[in-house]
Amino acid sequence: MRVVITGHKGQLGRALQTVLAGEELFGLDLPEHDIADPAIVSTVAGLQPELVIHTAAMTDVDGCERDPERAFRINVLGTHNIALACGRCGAAMVHISTNEVFDGRLGRPYYEWDTPTPRSTYARSKAAAEFYVRSLLHHFYIVRTAWLYARQGRNFVTKIIAAADERGALRVVTDEVSSPTYAPDLAAAIARLIRTGHYGIFHFTNSGFCSRYEWACAILEMAGRGHVPVEPITSQQWERPAPPPLYTPLENLTGAALGITLRPWQEALRDYFARG
C-alpha cells in the first residue's frame, strides 16, 4: 500500500513507520512541508497515495490558547488541505483527533457518536478539523486518542521524570481523568484498522483510565523514583491558559467490534520503561 504520513517525525509518526515498514511510505513534515500551505494539496496528491495518515498538528494546548490564529491555521486549515488532497487523488484518510473535543462534563466515558463540546482553542481547532474530514470525504477514519507518549519527544512521562529530578517533589492534579496511550500501541491499532475498510470514528486509547496524579505516581515508581513525594492538588490549584476537560475517558466500542483493543495503560507503561 502507498501511504503518506504527515508529521512523520513526531511520536506517533515514528511509531507508524515501524508498524507499517512493509508498506511504501512517504513522510511529510516541517520544515520541508507545511500542511497549512495550500501547495501541500498538490504535493500530497502528486504522490498518488492510497492512504494518508494525518498526524501533523499543533498539540501544545496552552500554546494554542496563546496563539489561536496559529492553532487554527495548522489544525484546521492544515487538515482542510490534507482532506482536499485525499479527495483529489482518491485516497482514504486517517485523521488523528483527541479526547479534548469533549468538555468532560458528561460524567461518563465518551462514545464515538457523542457530540463534540470543545472548550479550549486547541479543542475547537481539532473539532473543526474533524468537521472538514467528515464534510469533504467519504472514506475516512477519525481516530481520537488521549495523553499520548512515546520514547521520543516531550510528553507527560518525560516531563514528570525531569521535574522530579529537578525539584525533588511534585504537585499533580487529581481531578483530570483520562487514558494514557502508548504511541506504539496506538500505531499498531491504526495498522489493523486501515486493513478493515470499516470507515468512521474510533476511540483508541490504552484501556482503563486514571487521574494525572495516579499516572504520575505510576511513572515515578516504574522510573525508580518512587521516593519522590507527590502532592495531590485540584485543577483549580494549577492555573493554565487552557484549562483541560476534567473527565474524558474514551469508550472504544466501534474498534472493539472489529476486534481492535489496546492493552491496559499500566501494562503499556511498564513496557515503555522495559524498552528504555
C-alpha positions in Angstrom: 0.0 0.0 0.0 1.2 3.5 -0.9 0.9 5.6 2.4 1.7 9.2 3.2 2.3 10.1 6.8 2.1 13.8 7.8 4.0 14.6 10.9 6.2 11.6 10.4 8.9 13.0 12.8 6.6 13.0 15.8 5.8 10.4 18.4 3.0 8.7 16.5 4.6 9.3 13.1 7.7 7.4 14.1 5.7 4.6 15.6 3.6 4.3 12.5 6.7 4.0 10.3 7.8 1.0 12.4 4.5 -0.9 12.2 4.0 -0.1 8.5 7.5 -0.8 7.5 6.4 -3.3 4.8 4.3 -0.6 3.0 5.5 2.1 0.6 5.8 5.0 2.9 6.3 8.8 2.3 6.8 11.1 5.2 5.9 14.8 5.2 6.9 17.2 8.0 8.4 20.6 8.8 10.5 22.4 7.7 10.2 20.9 4.2 6.5 20.6 4.1 3.9 22.8 5.8 0.4 21.4 5.9 -1.1 24.9 6.3 0.4 25.9 2.9 -2.2 25.3 0.1 0.7 23.9 -2.0 0.6 20.8 0.2 -2.6 19.7 -1.7 -0.7 19.2 -4.9 2.3 17.7 -3.1 0.2 15.0 -1.4 -2.0 14.3 -4.4 1.1 14.1 -6.6 2.4 11.2 -4.6 -0.8 9.3 -5.5 -1.2 7.6 -2.1 -3.9 5.1 -1.4 -4.0 6.2 2.2 -2.9 9.4 4.1 -2.4 9.2 7.9 -2.6 12.7 9.2 -0.8 13.1 12.5 0.6 16.6 12.0 -0.9 19.1 14.3 -0.2 21.9 16.8 -0.6 19.9 20.0 0.7 22.4 22.6 -2.7 23.1 24.2 -1.5 26.1 26.2 0.4 27.4 23.1 -2.8 27.2 21.1 -4.6 29.3 23.7 -1.9 31.9 23.5 -1.8 31.9 19.7 -5.2 30.9 18.4 -4.5 32.2 14.9 -1.6 29.8 14.5 -3.6 26.9 16.1 -6.4 27.3 13.6 -4.1 27.8 10.7 -2.3 24.5 11.4 -5.0 22.3 12.9 -8.0 23.5 10.8 -6.6 24.8 7.5 -3.9 22.2 7.5 -6.4 19.4 7.9 -8.6 21.0 5.3 -5.7 20.9 2.9 -4.9 17.3 3.6 -8.6 16.3 3.2 -8.7 18.1 -0.2 -5.6 16.3 -1.3 -7.2 12.9 -0.4 -10.2 13.9 -2.3 -8.2 14.9 -5.4 -6.3 11.6 -5.6 -8.9 9.3 -4.2 -7.0 8.3 -1.1 -8.6 7.3 2.2 -7.6 9.4 5.2 -6.8 8.6 8.8 -7.2 11.8 10.9 -5.8 11.8 14.5 -8.0 13.7 16.9 -8.3 14.0 20.6 -10.3 13.4 23.8 -10.3 17.2 24.2 -13.0 17.7 21.7 -15.2 16.8 24.7 -15.7 19.2 27.6 -15.5 16.5 30.3 -18.9 17.3 31.9 -20.8 14.3 30.8 -19.9 12.2 33.9 -19.2 9.0 31.9 -16.8 7.8 29.3 -17.5 9.2 25.8 -18.7 7.1 23.0 -17.7 7.6 19.3 -21.1 9.2 18.5 -21.2 11.7 21.4 -21.4 15.3 20.1 -18.1 17.2 20.5 -18.3 20.1 23.0 -14.9 21.7 22.8 -13.9 24.4 25.2 -10.3 25.5 24.6 -8.8 26.9 21.4 -7.0 23.6 20.8 -10.2 21.6 21.3 -12.1 23.8 19.0 -9.5 23.6 16.3 -9.5 19.8 16.5 -13.3 19.6 16.4 -13.3 21.9 13.3 -10.7 19.6 11.7 -13.0 16.6 12.3 -15.8 18.6 10.6 -13.7 19.2 7.5 -12.7 15.5 7.2 -16.4 14.4 7.6 -17.6 17.0 5.2 -15.1 16.5 2.4 -14.5 12.8 2.3 -16.5 9.5 2.2 -13.5 7.3 3.0 -12.1 8.4 6.3 -11.1 7.1 9.8 -11.2 9.7 12.6 -9.2 8.2 15.4 -9.5 10.0 18.8 -6.9 9.3 21.4 -5.6 10.8 24.7 -2.5 11.5 26.7 -0.1 10.2 24.0 3.5 9.3 25.0 6.5 7.6 23.4 10.2 7.1 23.9 10.9 10.1 21.6 9.9 13.6 22.2 8.5 15.6 25.2 5.4 14.3 26.9 3.9 13.9 30.3 6.2 10.9 31.2 9.4 12.8 30.3 8.2 16.0 32.0 7.3 14.2 35.2 10.7 12.5 35.4 12.5 15.7 34.6 10.5 17.7 37.1 11.2 15.0 39.8 14.9 15.1 39.2 15.0 18.9 39.1 12.7 19.8 42.0 12.7 16.7 44.2 8.9 17.0 44.8 5.8 17.4 42.6 2.3 18.7 42.7 -0.1 16.9 40.3 -3.9 17.3 39.8 -6.2 14.5 40.9 -9.4 15.6 39.1 -8.2 15.4 35.4 -9.0 11.9 34.3 -8.5 10.1 31.0 -6.4 7.3 29.5 -2.6 7.3 28.9 -1.9 6.0 25.4 1.5 4.5 24.3 2.2 5.6 20.8 3.4 2.1 19.6 0.1 0.6 20.8 -1.9 3.3 19.0 0.1 2.8 15.8 -0.5 -1.0 15.9 -4.2 -0.4 16.4 -4.3 2.0 13.4 -2.3 -0.5 11.3 -5.0 -3.1 12.0 -7.9 -0.6 11.4 -6.7 0.5 7.9 -6.9 -3.1 6.7 -10.6 -3.4 7.7 -12.2 -0.9 5.3 -14.6 0.0 8.1 -14.6 3.8 7.9 -15.9 6.0 10.7 -15.0 7.4 14.1 -12.9 5.3 16.5 -11.7 5.8 20.1 -8.2 4.2 20.6 -6.5 4.6 24.0 -4.9 2.1 26.2 -7.7 0.5 28.3 -8.6 1.8 31.7 -8.3 5.3 33.0 -6.6 7.3 35.8 -6.0 10.8 37.1 -2.9 12.7 36.2 -1.9 12.2 39.8 -2.2 8.4 39.6 -0.3 8.4 36.3 2.5 10.5 37.8 2.8 8.2 40.8 3.0 5.1 38.5 5.6 6.8 36.3 7.8 7.7 39.3 7.5 4.2 40.7 8.5 2.5 37.4 11.2 5.0 36.8 12.9 4.1 40.1 11.8 7.4 41.7 9.0 6.2 44.0 10.6 8.1 46.9 9.8 11.5 45.3 6.8 13.0 47.1 3.8 13.9 45.0 1.2 16.3 46.5 -2.3 15.7 45.2 -4.0 19.0 44.2 -7.1 20.1 42.2 -7.1 21.7 38.8 -8.1 25.0 40.5 -4.8 25.0 42.2 -2.9 24.6 38.9 -3.7 27.5 36.7 -3.2 27.1 32.9 -4.0 29.3 29.9 -6.3 26.5 28.6 -7.9 24.5 31.4 -8.3 20.9 30.2 -11.6 18.9 30.3 -11.6 17.0 33.6 -13.2 13.7 32.8 -12.7 12.3 29.3 -12.1 8.6 29.2 -12.9 7.4 25.7 -15.1 4.3 25.2 -13.8 2.0 22.4 -17.0 0.5 21.0 -16.6 0.6 17.2 -13.0 -0.6 17.3 -13.7 -3.4 19.7 -16.5 -4.6 17.5 -13.7 -5.2 14.9 -11.6 -7.0 17.4 -9.2 -4.0 17.9 -8.5 -3.2 21.5 -5.5 -1.8 23.3 -3.9 -3.3 26.4 -4.3 -1.7 29.9 -2.4 1.5 30.3 -0.4 0.1 33.3 1.0 -2.7 31.1 1.9 -0.3 28.3 3.7 2.0 30.7 5.7 -1.0 32.1 6.7 -1.8 28.5 7.8 1.8 27.9 10.3 1.5 30.8 11.3 -2.0 29.9 12.4 -0.7 26.5 14.5 2.1 28.0 
